Amino acid sequence: MSRSLKVETKPAALREAGVARLHRRLAANGAVVVPALPAARPEYAEMLAAQFASVGRALNSDQKKHLSEVLDNQLGEAFRYSPHARIRIDWKTDPPPAVTLSYNVTVLYSTMTEQYEEWTRTRTPPLFGAHPDGKVLEAAASLGEPGAVRCLDVGAGTGRNSLPLARRGHPVHAVEMTGALRQQITEAAATEGLDVRVDEADFLKDELAVEPGAYQLVFLSEVVSHFRSVADLEELLRRAARALSPGGKLLFNVFVPHDSYTPDRFVRELTEIVWSTVFTRAELRAAAKSAGLELLSDESVHDYEKEHAAPEAWPPTGWFIDWTQGGDIFSLPIGRAPIDMRWLCYRRA
Ligand SMILES: C[S@@+](CC[C@H](N)C(=O)[O-])C[C@H]1O[C@@H](n2cnc3c(N)ncnc32)[C@H](O)[C@@H]1O
């Protein structure tokens, strides 16, 4: 029998062919946990395919398609549940002589309140800073004598704003949905004998005993950055407008894109995952209009707080400067992100 193929003798080619044979005898495994960002599926699929290829398990086009479908399903389920859910991909090579690999994708469920409960167990207080927001104090002071300015602090956290307002003489109603944080406000207010009513509730969903028209100031600091949709924003503005007295103010901080930039789906999902949910000025305008709220001011949170903070109170936390300027969304030098956090103040007509 004649040999039609020429014998291979080149060392480099033989080395490559030998390594391919070695792949049959190697065993490897790995685990990857990634945030549940559905729009990042192409990047995740590519990262996994590269890992698999590095141990001699390159995927063919059908296998790549299957991996993308599995990732789409699990990422979608996880993100619908919560932006704090993640997915875990466990993979391992199949027993020799197979040169294949098996993987399993599971959802790691977690909610915002679970994340904050964990903060209370693992982080050193004060979690959100030791001082109240300059803008919150200014808005409250602009409305008259403290005793006549009733404040509703939505997503009050540890009471960073509620407690100083109550010390100034404001009647305060704090709403907080994370149990461990609600408890901190309750205990601090009781210790000091402050006039703070505290409710553990989701302000967007629960039926709360919020007396209509009874609050001169409704405010949210670092809370709208957790919202999930324009519907959440509309619900907030509706509920806030109902609670406000005529001429009362609604103040909140929110991530807003620069007017020259419209975030795409990838960036929208990413902002939710990094606690920086973004709303466009058009969305904010429409929601305010339908709630009967008039915009009074729109200011940079970073600049306002820096200008009004006492030297010992700046920066409020280790993450504040970066976070308020979009630094958790994009790995860009400060000042280059097209999204930053604004203080928006509205008046009820
Ligand atoms: C970053 S912390 C800010 C706490 C406080 N406002 C501050 O500035 O120190 C966000 C807080 O909002 C609360 N929160 C988020 N969404 C909420 C909602 N729909 N109803 C009530 N609380 C909410 C969270 O539990 C968390 O305590």
The ligand as a Gaussian input file, in Angstrom:
#p B3LYP/6-31G(d) Opt

LIG

0 1
 C      -27.903000      53.952000      49.759000
 S      -29.101000      53.762000      51.010000
 C      -29.370000      55.450000      51.444000
 C      -29.917000      55.625000      52.841000
 C      -30.219000      57.073000      53.230000
 N      -31.239000      57.652000      52.393000
 C      -28.969000      57.901000      53.177000
 O      -28.812000      58.670000      52.225000
 O      -28.160000      57.772000      54.089000
 C      -30.585000      53.341000      50.142000
 C      -31.691000      52.941000      51.098000
 O      -32.949000      52.969000      50.409000
 C      -33.743000      51.891000      50.888000
 N      -34.767000      51.690000      49.859000
 C      -34.571000      51.446000      48.534000
 N      -35.731000      51.349000      47.891000
 C      -36.711000      51.557000      48.814000
 C      -38.140000      51.572000      48.761000
 N      -38.791000      51.329000      47.601000
 N      -38.837000      51.795000      49.890000
 C      -38.186000      52.011000      51.076000
 N      -36.826000      51.987000      51.184000
 C      -36.098000      51.771000      50.072000
 C      -32.737000      50.779000      51.071000
 O      -33.214000      49.772000      51.923000
 C      -31.547000      51.544000      51.651000
 O      -31.608000      51.621000      53.045000

